[in-house]
Amino acid sequence: MKNWWKQLSLREQRTLAVGGLAALVLLAYLAVWTPLEARRAALEQLIVRLQQDLAWMEGAAADLRRLPADSPAAAGQTQSLLGLVDSSVREFGLAAGVRRVQPEGDRVRLWLEGVGFNDLLRWLAAVRESGTRIDSLAVDRRAEPGKVDGRVVLAREDA
């Protein structure tokens, strides 16, 4: 290699040295700087998104703090679990499908037949938001589209 280099003219040596240096700078730019810059941009976008999420959460927390004591969310905490189940199934139009309700201490076991699946999910979400835990849930599909039979065990979060 040294012999080959020595055989080159001074002008060719300079051209190769400058070209090699340029190739080294380009390689460093592509292998190091570009990935770092892309990662920095992605992290900046993540920070913006997380700041938006935080602002939304702070607003939602402030809204929850402003809820009056007699709001449905607060009322769910003072109402008995059996009373909450009774009023909520009526509110969500599931009362006709309730076949059996069995209180078991701090829990309520509920059997539903022929209720709309979407209605059942909306009811469960509302019950969950009222401070009630869903201990178990079993849902069976019926022949009629969109209708299900269900067995639910509910308990208070603090129980």
FENJOBEL-V974428 format. One record per backbone hydrogen bond with DSSP energy under -1.0 kcal/mol. NH is the residue of the N-H (numbers start at 1). CO is the residue of the C=O. If there is no record, write none. Layout:
NH&CO, NH&CO
This chain:
5&1, 6&2, 7&3, 13&9, 14&10, 15&11, 16&12, 17&13, 18&14, 19&15, 20&16, 21&17, 22&18, 23&19, 24&20, 25&21, 26&22, 27&23, 28&24, 29&25, 30&26, 31&27, 32&28, 33&28, 34&29, 36&32, 37&33, 38&34, 39&35, 40&36, 41&37, 42&38, 43&39, 44&40, 45&41, 46&42, 47&43, 48&44, 49&45, 50&46, 51&47, 52&48, 53&49, 54&50, 55&51, 56&52, 57&53, 58&54, 59&55, 60&56, 61&57, 62&58, 63&59, 64&60, 65&61, 66&62, 67&64, 71&68, 75&71, 76&72, 77&74, 79&75, 84&80, 85&81, 86&82, 87&83, 88&84, 89&85, 90&86, 91&87, 92&88, 93&90, 94&89, 97&94, 98&95, 99&111, 100&111, 102&109, 104&107, 107&104, 108&154, 109&102, 110&152, 111&100, 112&150, 113&97, 115&148, 117&146, 120&116, 121&117, 122&118, 123&119, 124&120, 125&121, 126&122, 127&123, 128&124, 129&125, 130&126, 131&128, 132&127, 133&155, 135&153, 136&153, 138&151, 140&149, 142&147, 147&144, 148&115, 149&140, 150&112, 151&138, 152&110, 153&136, 154&108, 155&133, 157&131, 159&156
